[in-house]
Amino acid sequence: MKILFPIAVSALMLNGCATLTADSTSGLGLRLEKKNSSMARIAEVNVSADSQKHWVRGSVMRLLPGKGPIYGHLHIDLLDAKGERLVGAITKPTRANRSSRRARFTESFLQEQSKQRIAVVKLTHHVERHKHP
Protein backbone atom coordinates (compact mmCIF):
# COMPACT_ATOMS: atom_id res chain seq x y z
CA MET A 1 0.00 0.00 0.00
CA LYS A 2 2.86 2.37 0.81
CA ILE A 3 4.30 1.87 -2.69
CA LEU A 4 1.01 2.32 -4.56
CA PHE A 5 0.20 5.73 -3.07
CA PRO A 6 3.28 7.55 -4.49
CA ILE A 7 2.71 5.90 -7.87
CA ALA A 8 -0.92 7.03 -7.92
CA VAL A 9 0.02 10.58 -6.91
CA SER A 10 2.72 10.67 -9.59
CA ALA A 11 0.24 9.52 -12.22
CA LEU A 12 -2.21 12.24 -11.23
CA MET A 13 0.52 14.89 -11.28
CA LEU A 14 1.73 13.82 -14.72
CA ASN A 15 -1.82 13.85 -16.03
CA GLY A 16 -2.32 17.38 -14.68
CA CYS A 17 0.87 18.61 -16.34
CA ALA A 18 -0.21 17.18 -19.67
CA THR A 19 -3.43 19.15 -19.63
CA LEU A 20 -1.55 22.42 -19.14
CA THR A 21 0.07 22.09 -22.57
CA ALA A 22 -3.05 21.23 -24.55
CA ASP A 23 -4.06 23.32 -27.55
CA SER A 24 -6.93 25.73 -27.01
CA THR A 25 -9.14 27.75 -29.34
CA SER A 26 -11.07 29.36 -26.46
CA GLY A 27 -14.44 28.16 -27.73
CA LEU A 28 -14.05 29.89 -31.11
CA GLY A 29 -14.83 26.72 -33.06
CA LEU A 30 -11.55 26.82 -34.99
CA ARG A 31 -9.46 23.90 -36.16
CA LEU A 32 -5.67 23.92 -35.61
CA GLU A 33 -3.24 22.52 -38.17
CA LYS A 34 0.39 22.17 -37.09
CA LYS A 35 3.29 21.19 -39.34
CA ASN A 36 6.58 20.59 -37.54
CA SER A 37 10.05 20.85 -39.04
CA SER A 38 12.97 18.45 -38.68
CA MET A 39 14.43 20.62 -35.89
CA ALA A 40 11.42 21.76 -33.85
CA ARG A 41 7.93 20.76 -32.81
CA ILE A 42 5.06 23.20 -32.39
CA ALA A 43 3.98 22.52 -28.82
CA GLU A 44 0.88 24.10 -27.31
CA VAL A 45 -1.10 26.74 -29.20
CA ASN A 46 -3.72 29.07 -27.78
CA VAL A 47 -6.06 31.04 -30.05
CA SER A 48 -8.25 33.71 -28.50
CA ALA A 49 -10.13 36.82 -29.58
CA ASP A 50 -11.09 40.12 -28.06
CA SER A 51 -13.27 42.84 -29.55
CA GLN A 52 -10.62 43.93 -32.08
CA LYS A 53 -8.03 41.18 -32.56
CA HIS A 54 -7.44 37.47 -32.88
CA TRP A 55 -4.44 36.34 -30.81
CA VAL A 56 -2.30 33.28 -31.57
CA ARG A 57 0.14 32.34 -28.80
CA GLY A 58 2.18 29.26 -28.14
CA SER A 59 5.59 27.68 -28.13
CA VAL A 60 8.00 25.71 -30.26
CA MET A 61 10.21 23.02 -28.73
CA ARG A 62 13.63 21.88 -29.84
CA LEU A 63 13.65 18.24 -31.04
CA LEU A 64 17.37 17.63 -30.64
CA PRO A 65 18.54 16.60 -27.17
CA GLY A 66 20.30 19.19 -25.11
CA LYS A 67 20.01 22.93 -24.90
CA GLY A 68 20.66 25.38 -27.67
CA PRO A 69 19.04 27.68 -30.22
CA ILE A 70 15.86 26.81 -32.06
CA TYR A 71 16.55 27.74 -35.66
CA GLY A 72 13.89 28.78 -38.13
CA HIS A 73 10.67 30.74 -38.22
CA LEU A 74 6.95 30.12 -37.96
CA HIS A 75 4.23 30.82 -40.51
CA ILE A 76 0.81 31.53 -39.00
CA ASP A 77 -2.06 31.56 -41.50
CA LEU A 78 -5.76 32.12 -40.89
CA LEU A 79 -7.82 30.18 -43.42
CA ASP A 80 -11.50 30.11 -44.34
CA ALA A 81 -13.59 26.92 -44.59
CA LYS A 82 -12.42 26.39 -48.20
CA GLY A 83 -8.76 26.50 -47.14
CA GLU A 84 -8.07 29.89 -48.71
CA ARG A 85 -5.66 32.15 -46.88
CA LEU A 86 -7.36 35.20 -45.35
CA VAL A 87 -4.37 36.70 -43.56
CA GLY A 88 -1.03 35.49 -42.27
CA ALA A 89 2.19 36.42 -40.55
CA ILE A 90 5.75 35.18 -40.15
CA THR A 91 7.22 35.23 -36.67
CA LYS A 92 10.46 34.20 -34.99
CA PRO A 93 9.83 32.49 -31.65
CA THR A 94 12.12 33.67 -28.85
CA ARG A 95 13.58 31.75 -25.93
CA ALA A 96 13.29 33.08 -22.39
CA ASN A 97 16.96 32.26 -21.74
CA ARG A 98 19.89 30.48 -23.36
CA SER A 99 19.29 27.20 -21.57
CA SER A 100 15.65 26.86 -22.61
CA ARG A 101 14.54 24.17 -25.08
CA ARG A 102 11.28 26.09 -25.68
CA ALA A 103 10.70 29.33 -27.60
CA ARG A 104 7.47 31.31 -27.30
CA PHE A 105 5.56 33.30 -29.91
CA THR A 106 2.65 35.75 -29.92
CA GLU A 107 0.97 37.20 -32.99
CA SER A 108 -2.18 39.27 -33.36
CA PHE A 109 -4.47 39.82 -36.34
CA LEU A 110 -7.00 42.60 -36.64
CA GLN A 111 -10.47 41.18 -37.08
CA GLU A 112 -11.01 43.64 -39.96
CA GLN A 113 -8.24 41.89 -41.92
CA SER A 114 -10.27 38.70 -42.08
CA LYS A 115 -13.66 39.82 -43.34
CA GLN A 116 -14.75 36.23 -43.89
CA ARG A 117 -15.17 33.69 -41.13
CA ILE A 118 -11.94 32.06 -39.95
CA ALA A 119 -12.20 28.27 -39.83
CA VAL A 120 -8.59 27.08 -39.58
CA VAL A 121 -5.42 28.36 -37.92
CA LYS A 122 -2.45 26.80 -39.72
CA LEU A 123 1.03 26.90 -38.16
CA THR A 124 4.12 25.74 -40.06
CA HIS A 125 7.67 25.74 -38.72
CA HIS A 126 10.47 26.16 -41.29
CA VAL A 127 14.16 25.70 -40.67
CA GLU A 128 15.41 26.42 -44.17
CA ARG A 129 15.30 29.75 -45.95
CA HIS A 130 12.70 30.15 -48.67
CA LYS A 131 10.74 32.82 -50.50
CA HIS A 132 7.60 34.10 -48.82
CA PRO A 133 4.42 34.96 -50.74
N, C-alpha and C positions, 0 to 999 in steps of 0.2 A: 504494500500500500504506500509506503514511504517513497518508493521509486516511481510509482505511477503518477503521483500528484505533480512533481516537477515536470514530467513529460507532458501532462495535460495542460499545465500552465504555459509551457513553452509553445505548444501547438496553438493555443488561443492567442498568444502574443504574436506569433508569426502570421496567423490569419489576420489579425488586426493591422499589422504593418502592410500586408498585401493590399488591403482595401484603401490605404492612404495613397497609393500610387495608381489607382484606377483612373481611366479616362472619364471625363465628364463633359456633357454638353449642356448642363444646367437646365434641363427640361426644354431645350429649344427644338427638339425633334430633328437634330442634325445627325448625319452619319460621318464618322471619321475614317479616313483612309490614310494609312501610314506606310511609307516605303523607306526602309532602312538602307544604309550604304554598307560597304564592306568594312568600314572603320567605326561606325557608330549606329546605335539603335535609338529610335525615338521612343522615349519612355512615356511618362504620363503626359496627357494633353488635357487642358481645361478650356472650354469655349464658353464665353458668357456674353451678355449684352446688357447695355444700359440704354438710356433714352436716345443716345446719339451714336454710339459705337458698338461694334462687335469686337471682343477681345479674345485673342488666342494666346494662351500661355502654356508653358510646359518645359520639358527638359530633354536633352540628348545625352546618352551615356556612351562612354568609350567601350568598345568591344574587346580591345586588346588588354591583356592583364597588365597590372601595374598602373602607375600614375603618369600623367603626361597630357599634352595638348590634345584637343579634339579638333582635328582638321576638318575643313569643309564649311558648307553653308546650308541653309534650310529654305526651301521654297514652301510658302504657305499660299494655297489657292482656295478661293471660295467658289464653288460650282453650283449651278442650278440643277434641277432634277434631270435634265437631258445630258448633263456632264459638261456643259459649256462653261468656260471660265468667266466669272463675273468681275472679279478683282483679285489681285494677288500681291505678294510682297516677297522679298528675299531678305533674310536676316542671318546674322552670325551669332549663334549662341555664345554666351560668355560664362566662364567658370568663376566661381566665388573666390577660389584661391588656387595656387599652383598644384596643390596635392589632390585636388578634386577630380574624380572620374566622371562628373556630371556637369553639364553646362546648361544654363537656363536661357529661355527666350520669352519675349513678350512682344506682341504685335497688335496694333489696333487698326480697324477699318471703319471708316465713316459709313453709317447705314445708307446715306444718300448715294454712295458709290455703287451699291448693289441694289438697283431699283427692283430687280426681280427677287423672288424668294430664294434664299440660300438653302440648299438641300445637303451639300457635302462640303466638308472641310478636308482638303487634301494636303498632306505634309510629306515632302520628299527631301531626304538628306543626300547631298552630293559631296563627294570628296574631290573629284577632279574638276578642273576648270572647263567651262563650256560657255557657249553664247546664250544669252538670255533673251526671250522674246520681248 
